[in-house]
């Protein structure tokens, strides 16, 4: 393996040498890996509900995990079952997910079905005593998300969502830098995700249109906000360390006028208590700027998707740089932090530095699935993972509601949960 390649094993080894403590404040969910040696002999039995394109992507990682055994698959669409069974031939298949849940030997399930089905499947799974990994967004409505989180608390079942950036090394490293004060006061976050494509999948028969292209129809999807924004809004609140209090937005179908019902472009502005803003934009008729979360501070900017950071004027003190370099070497291997020998006169001349000293690889999905397996093996919920996933889902659904209503909305107090990181408390019932 190339000395500059940081794969899963190197990452886990680095975590072990740190004893997790160095990252506890920023990423306490990494405690999921604290017992990787003790769980070596474990074999967690899992079922996949909805092994379509996303489900098969998650399955591709789980099938390679020696601690995971995929014993069952459930889907209403036979081609998806056939494709998934080719990956795990020994797995049983079901057309009804409830039959899968009836198997008392299954410890956990991965839910990767259309958005409007998440709620009932997750609730049934936790009622059956199964640990749950549910793709984002968690629910079709904020109320569904709240009830899913409450069910997690009530049952004690492990509860993960598909927020892979929480396990992406460049994001972990970037947030450590942000929260250390390296970039000064964070004043804004600008997130965007642009593509150029109709977002359609091939349909073998017309009656399957809404089943296969469910992302394009309102009864099953909230479009760009729930499918894309959910990832990036979580990055913004992770950086800010708080929730916004107001949101406004606009969306429209301006290019892909092909019978779809969800917007092909939209913008939202989230406003925090101190006046800071987080903007979100998505357009699927132009891909030039791609995707990014630009975290703007008084001393510098971070672009974690690109894997780079930029200082405004003043490079960090040498002692601080050495501290960061030592930390990075212990966690990620001997990857020197790039120097700061540049003069930032203009944005075009400021080429920045790589967060991990190299071009990013992967997106954290492998580590996210590994963490879920470890959590199921130990029956231990990693700190903050459920709460981060919950609020990420709420933020995108809240923004979508603001777009639909054409109003400036305040954060709904009824859906706040006890979460000290964002200074929120669940509302007491009179």
C-alpha positions as CSV (number, residue, x, y, z in Angstrom):
1,X,0.0,0.0,0.0
2,X,1.3,3.4,-1.0
3,X,2.6,5.4,2.1
4,X,0.2,8.2,1.3
5,X,-2.9,6.0,1.0
6,X,-5.0,6.1,4.1
7,X,-7.5,3.2,4.1
8,X,-9.8,1.8,6.7
9,X,-7.2,-0.2,8.5
10,X,-4.8,2.7,8.9
11,X,-7.6,4.9,10.1
12,X,-8.7,2.4,12.7
13,X,-5.1,1.8,13.8
14,X,-4.7,5.5,14.2
15,X,-7.8,5.7,16.4
16,X,-6.5,2.9,18.6
17,X,-3.2,4.7,19.1
18,X,-5.0,7.9,20.1
19,X,-7.4,6.1,22.5
20,X,-10.2,8.1,21.0
21,X,-9.8,10.9,23.5
22,X,-8.2,13.4,21.1
23,X,-11.3,13.6,19.0
24,X,-13.9,13.2,21.8
25,X,-15.1,16.8,21.6
26,X,-15.6,17.0,17.9
27,X,-16.4,13.4,16.9
28,X,-17.4,11.3,19.9
29,X,-19.3,8.8,17.6
30,X,-15.8,7.4,16.7
31,X,-16.1,5.6,20.1
32,X,-17.9,3.0,18.0
33,X,-14.4,1.7,17.1
34,X,-13.1,1.6,20.7
35,X,-13.5,-2.2,21.0
36,X,-12.5,-3.3,17.5
37,X,-10.1,-5.9,18.9
38,X,-12.6,-7.2,21.4
39,X,-15.2,-7.8,18.7
40,X,-12.9,-9.7,16.3
41,X,-14.8,-13.0,16.8
42,X,-18.2,-11.4,16.5
43,X,-20.5,-12.1,13.5
44,X,-23.4,-9.7,13.4
45,X,-26.5,-11.0,11.5
46,X,-28.0,-8.3,9.3
47,X,-30.9,-7.9,6.9
48,X,-31.1,-5.4,4.0
49,X,-34.5,-3.9,3.4
50,X,-34.5,-2.2,0.0
51,X,-31.4,-3.5,-1.8
52,X,-31.8,-1.1,-4.8
53,X,-29.0,1.0,-6.1
54,X,-28.2,2.7,-2.7
55,X,-28.9,-0.5,-0.8
56,X,-26.5,-2.4,-3.0
57,X,-23.8,0.2,-2.5
58,X,-24.1,-0.2,1.3
59,X,-24.2,-4.0,0.8
60,X,-21.0,-3.9,-1.1
61,X,-19.2,-2.6,2.0
62,X,-21.0,-4.8,4.5
63,X,-20.4,-8.0,2.4
64,X,-16.7,-7.4,2.8
65,X,-16.8,-6.9,6.6
66,X,-15.8,-10.1,8.4
67,X,-17.9,-9.1,11.4
68,X,-21.1,-8.9,9.3
69,X,-23.2,-11.7,7.9
70,X,-26.0,-10.6,5.5
71,X,-28.6,-13.3,6.1
72,X,-31.7,-11.8,4.5
73,X,-32.9,-9.4,1.8
74,X,-36.3,-7.8,1.3
75,X,-37.7,-5.8,-1.6
76,X,-40.9,-5.5,-3.6
77,X,-38.9,-5.3,-6.9
78,X,-37.5,-8.7,-8.0
79,X,-34.6,-7.3,-10.1
80,X,-33.2,-5.6,-7.0
81,X,-33.4,-8.8,-5.0
82,X,-31.7,-10.7,-7.8
83,X,-28.9,-8.1,-8.1
84,X,-28.3,-8.1,-4.3
85,X,-28.4,-11.9,-4.1
86,X,-25.6,-12.0,-6.6
87,X,-23.5,-10.2,-4.0
88,X,-24.6,-12.4,-1.1
89,X,-25.9,-15.7,-2.6
90,X,-26.5,-17.3,0.7
91,X,-29.0,-14.7,1.9
92,X,-32.7,-15.5,2.0
93,X,-35.1,-13.2,0.1
94,X,-38.5,-11.8,0.9
95,X,-41.0,-9.6,-0.9
96,X,-42.5,-8.5,2.5
97,X,-40.1,-6.9,4.9
98,X,-42.2,-8.0,7.8
99,X,-41.2,-11.6,7.1
100,X,-37.6,-10.6,7.5
101,X,-38.4,-8.9,10.8
102,X,-40.0,-12.1,12.0
103,X,-36.6,-13.8,12.0
104,X,-35.5,-13.5,15.7
105,X,-31.9,-14.3,14.8
106,X,-31.5,-11.1,12.8
107,X,-29.9,-8.4,15.0
108,X,-30.0,-5.4,12.8
109,X,-31.4,-4.0,9.5
110,X,-30.4,-1.6,6.9
111,X,-33.3,0.4,5.4
112,X,-32.6,1.9,1.9
113,X,-36.2,2.1,0.6
114,X,-38.0,5.1,-0.8
115,X,-38.3,8.0,1.6
116,X,-42.0,7.7,2.3
117,X,-41.6,4.1,3.5
118,X,-38.8,4.7,6.0
119,X,-41.0,5.5,9.0
120,X,-43.1,2.4,9.1
121,X,-40.3,0.0,8.4
122,X,-38.0,1.6,11.0
123,X,-40.8,1.6,13.7
124,X,-41.7,-2.0,13.0
125,X,-38.0,-2.9,13.1
126,X,-37.4,-1.3,16.5
127,X,-40.6,-2.8,17.8
128,X,-39.2,-6.2,16.7
129,X,-36.0,-5.5,18.7
130,X,-33.8,-4.9,15.6
131,X,-31.0,-2.3,15.5
132,X,-31.6,0.2,12.7
133,X,-29.5,1.8,10.0
134,X,-31.8,4.1,8.0
135,X,-30.8,6.0,5.0
136,X,-31.4,9.7,5.1
137,X,-33.6,11.5,5.3
138,X,-35.0,9.6,8.2
139,X,-38.7,10.3,7.6
140,X,-41.0,12.0,5.1
141,X,-42.2,14.5,7.7
142,X,-40.7,16.1,10.7
143,X,-43.2,14.3,12.9
144,X,-42.1,11.0,11.5
145,X,-38.5,11.8,12.3
146,X,-39.4,12.8,15.8
147,X,-41.4,9.6,16.4
148,X,-38.5,7.5,15.0
149,X,-36.0,9.1,17.4
150,X,-38.4,8.7,20.3
151,X,-38.8,5.0,19.4
152,X,-35.0,4.7,19.5
153,X,-34.9,6.2,23.0
154,X,-37.8,4.0,24.1
155,X,-36.5,0.7,22.8
156,X,-32.8,1.3,23.3
157,X,-32.2,0.0,19.7
158,X,-29.0,1.2,18.0
159,X,-30.0,4.0,15.5
160,X,-27.8,5.2,12.7
161,X,-28.6,7.3,9.6
162,X,-26.8,7.5,6.3
163,X,-24.7,10.6,7.2
164,X,-21.4,9.4,5.9
165,X,-19.6,12.7,6.2
166,X,-19.5,12.0,10.0
167,X,-17.0,9.3,9.2
168,X,-15.1,10.9,6.4
169,X,-11.5,11.6,7.5
170,X,-11.3,14.9,5.7
171,X,-14.5,16.2,7.4
172,X,-13.3,14.9,10.8
173,X,-10.0,16.6,10.3
174,X,-11.6,19.8,9.0
175,X,-14.0,20.1,12.0
176,X,-11.1,19.5,14.4
177,X,-9.4,22.5,12.8
178,X,-12.6,24.6,12.7
179,X,-13.4,24.0,16.4
180,X,-9.8,24.6,17.5
181,X,-10.2,28.2,16.3
182,X,-7.7,27.8,13.5
183,X,-10.0,29.8,11.1
184,X,-11.3,32.3,13.6
185,X,-15.0,33.0,14.1
186,X,-17.2,31.1,11.7
187,X,-19.5,33.6,10.1
188,X,-21.2,31.7,7.3
189,X,-21.5,28.4,5.5
190,X,-22.3,28.2,1.8
191,X,-23.3,24.7,0.7
192,X,-24.3,23.6,-2.8
193,X,-24.8,20.5,-4.9
194,X,-25.1,20.9,-8.7
195,X,-25.5,18.3,-11.3
196,X,-26.5,18.2,-15.0
197,X,-28.9,15.3,-15.5
198,X,-32.6,14.5,-15.3
199,X,-32.2,12.2,-12.2
200,X,-34.2,9.5,-14.0
201,X,-33.6,5.8,-14.1
202,X,-34.6,3.5,-16.9
203,X,-38.0,2.0,-16.5
204,X,-38.7,-1.5,-18.1
205,X,-42.5,-0.9,-18.1
206,X,-44.6,2.3,-17.8
207,X,-46.5,1.0,-14.7
208,X,-43.2,0.9,-12.8
209,X,-42.4,4.6,-13.4
210,X,-43.4,5.9,-10.0
211,X,-41.9,2.9,-8.2
212,X,-38.5,3.2,-9.9
213,X,-38.3,7.0,-10.2
214,X,-39.9,7.6,-6.8
215,X,-37.4,10.5,-6.2
216,X,-39.3,12.6,-8.8
217,X,-42.8,12.4,-7.3
218,X,-44.3,14.2,-4.3
219,X,-46.0,11.2,-2.7
220,X,-42.7,9.5,-2.1
221,X,-40.0,12.3,-2.1
222,X,-39.2,15.8,-1.2
223,X,-36.6,16.0,-4.0
224,X,-33.3,17.8,-3.7
225,X,-33.8,18.8,-0.1
226,X,-34.2,15.3,1.3
227,X,-31.9,13.5,-1.2
228,X,-28.9,15.9,-1.3
229,X,-29.3,18.8,1.2
230,X,-29.5,16.4,4.2
231,X,-25.8,15.6,3.9
232,X,-24.6,19.2,3.6
233,X,-26.8,20.9,6.2
234,X,-25.5,18.6,8.8
235,X,-22.0,19.8,7.9
236,X,-23.1,23.4,8.5
237,X,-24.5,22.8,12.0
238,X,-21.5,20.6,12.8
239,X,-19.2,23.5,12.0
240,X,-21.4,26.2,13.7
241,X,-22.1,24.1,16.8
242,X,-25.7,25.2,16.9
243,X,-29.0,25.1,15.1
244,X,-30.4,27.9,12.9
245,X,-33.6,29.6,14.2
246,X,-35.1,30.8,10.9
247,X,-35.3,29.6,7.3
248,X,-36.6,30.9,4.0
249,X,-36.4,29.5,0.5
250,X,-37.6,29.2,-3.1
251,X,-37.8,26.3,-5.5
252,X,-39.0,25.7,-9.1
253,X,-39.0,23.4,-12.1
254,X,-37.3,25.5,-14.7
255,X,-35.5,23.0,-17.0
256,X,-36.6,19.4,-16.6
257,X,-40.2,19.8,-17.5
258,X,-40.8,16.1,-18.0
259,X,-43.6,15.3,-15.7
260,X,-41.7,15.4,-12.5
261,X,-43.3,16.9,-9.4
262,X,-40.2,17.9,-7.4
263,X,-38.1,21.0,-8.0
264,X,-35.0,20.9,-10.3
265,X,-33.5,23.9,-8.6
266,X,-33.8,25.5,-5.2
267,X,-32.2,27.8,-2.7
268,X,-32.6,28.2,1.1
269,X,-31.2,30.6,3.7
270,X,-30.9,29.4,7.3
271,X,-30.2,32.1,9.9
272,X,-28.5,31.4,13.2
273,X,-29.2,33.2,16.5
274,X,-26.2,35.5,16.1
275,X,-27.1,36.5,12.5
276,X,-24.8,34.0,10.8
277,X,-26.1,32.4,7.7
278,X,-26.0,29.0,6.1
279,X,-27.1,29.0,2.5
280,X,-28.1,25.9,0.5
281,X,-28.4,25.8,-3.3
282,X,-29.0,22.9,-5.7
283,X,-29.5,22.9,-9.5
284,X,-29.5,19.8,-11.7
285,X,-29.2,21.6,-15.1
286,X,-25.6,22.8,-14.6
287,X,-22.7,20.9,-13.0
288,X,-19.9,23.3,-13.4
289,X,-19.4,24.1,-9.7
290,X,-20.2,20.6,-8.5
291,X,-20.7,20.3,-4.7
292,X,-19.1,21.8,-1.7
293,X,-19.6,23.1,1.8
294,X,-17.7,26.4,2.1
295,X,-17.1,27.1,5.8
296,X,-16.1,30.8,6.1
297,X,-14.2,32.1,9.1
298,X,-12.6,35.4,9.9
299,X,-9.1,33.9,9.5
300,X,-9.7,31.4,6.7
301,X,-12.0,29.1,4.7
302,X,-12.5,25.3,4.6
303,X,-13.8,23.3,1.7
304,X,-14.0,19.8,3.1
305,X,-15.4,18.2,-0.1
306,X,-12.5,19.4,-2.1
307,X,-10.3,18.5,0.9
308,X,-8.7,21.9,1.2
309,X,-8.3,24.9,3.4
310,X,-7.2,28.5,2.8
311,X,-6.0,31.2,5.2
312,X,-7.0,34.9,4.7
313,X,-3.8,36.7,5.6
314,X,-1.9,35.1,8.5
315,X,-0.6,31.6,8.6
316,X,-0.9,29.8,12.0
317,X,1.9,30.0,14.4
318,X,4.7,27.4,14.0
319,X,4.0,25.8,17.4
320,X,0.3,25.3,16.5
321,X,1.2,23.9,13.1
322,X,3.6,21.4,14.7
323,X,0.8,20.4,17.2
324,X,-1.5,19.7,14.3
325,X,1.1,17.8,12.3
326,X,1.9,15.6,15.3
327,X,-1.8,14.9,15.7
328,X,-2.2,14.1,12.1
329,X,0.7,11.7,12.0
330,X,-0.6,9.8,15.0
331,X,-4.0,9.4,13.4
332,X,-3.5,9.2,9.7
333,X,0.1,8.0,9.4
334,X,3.1,9.9,8.3
335,X,1.4,12.4,6.0
336,X,3.0,15.8,6.5
337,X,0.7,18.8,6.7
338,X,1.5,20.9,3.7
339,X,3.3,24.2,4.3
340,X,2.0,27.7,4.1
341,X,4.5,29.2,1.6
342,X,2.0,31.2,-0.4
343,X,0.8,34.8,-0.5
344,X,-3.0,35.1,-0.5
345,X,-3.6,38.3,-2.5
346,X,-6.6,37.1,-4.4
347,X,-8.9,34.1,-4.3
348,X,-7.5,33.0,-7.7
349,X,-3.9,33.0,-6.4
350,X,-4.7,31.3,-3.1
351,X,-4.5,27.6,-4.0
352,X,-4.8,26.5,-0.4
353,X,-3.5,23.4,1.3
354,X,-4.9,19.8,1.5
355,X,-6.5,19.0,4.7
356,X,-5.0,15.5,4.8
357,X,-1.9,16.4,2.7
358,X,-3.4,14.8,-0.4
359,X,-6.3,14.6,-2.8
360,X,-9.3,13.1,-0.9
361,X,-10.4,9.5,-1.5
362,X,-13.7,7.9,-0.5
363,X,-16.6,9.6,1.3
364,X,-16.8,7.8,4.7
365,X,-19.4,5.2,3.8
366,X,-17.1,2.3,4.5
367,X,-16.4,3.6,8.0
368,X,-20.0,4.4,8.6
369,X,-21.1,0.9,7.9
370,X,-18.2,-0.5,9.9
371,X,-19.3,1.7,12.8
372,X,-22.9,0.4,12.6
373,X,-21.6,-3.2,12.7
374,X,-19.4,-2.4,15.7
375,X,-22.3,-0.8,17.5
376,X,-24.5,-3.8,17.0
377,X,-21.8,-6.1,18.1
378,X,-21.3,-4.2,21.4
379,X,-25.0,-3.2,21.8
380,X,-23.7,0.3,22.4
381,X,-25.1,3.4,20.8
382,X,-22.3,5.8,19.8
383,X,-22.7,9.2,21.4
384,X,-24.4,11.9,19.2
385,X,-24.8,9.8,16.1
386,X,-28.6,9.5,16.4
387,X,-29.0,13.2,17.3
388,X,-26.9,14.4,14.4
389,X,-28.9,12.3,11.9
390,X,-32.2,13.4,13.5
391,X,-31.4,17.1,13.2
392,X,-30.0,16.8,9.7
393,X,-33.3,15.3,8.6
394,X,-35.3,18.0,10.3
395,X,-33.2,20.8,8.7
396,X,-33.9,19.6,5.2
397,X,-37.6,19.0,5.8
398,X,-38.0,22.3,7.5
399,X,-36.3,24.0,4.6
400,X,-38.6,22.2,2.2
401,X,-41.6,23.4,4.1
402,X,-40.4,27.0,3.9
403,X,-40.1,26.6,0.1
404,X,-43.5,25.1,-0.1
405,X,-45.2,27.8,2.0
406,X,-43.2,30.7,0.7
407,X,-42.7,32.0,4.2
408,X,-39.9,32.7,6.7
409,X,-40.3,29.9,9.3
410,X,-38.9,29.6,12.8
411,X,-37.6,26.3,14.1
412,X,-40.5,24.2,15.4
413,X,-40.1,23.9,19.2
414,X,-42.2,20.7,19.3
415,X,-39.5,18.8,17.4
416,X,-36.6,19.8,19.6
417,X,-34.8,17.0,21.5
418,X,-32.4,17.0,24.4
419,X,-29.1,17.7,22.8
420,X,-26.5,19.8,24.7
421,X,-24.3,20.3,21.7
422,X,-26.9,22.4,20.0
423,X,-28.3,23.7,23.3
424,X,-31.8,22.2,22.7
425,X,-34.3,20.7,25.1
426,X,-37.3,18.6,24.4
427,X,-40.5,20.5,25.2
428,X,-42.3,19.3,28.3
429,X,-45.9,18.2,28.0
430,X,-48.2,20.2,30.2
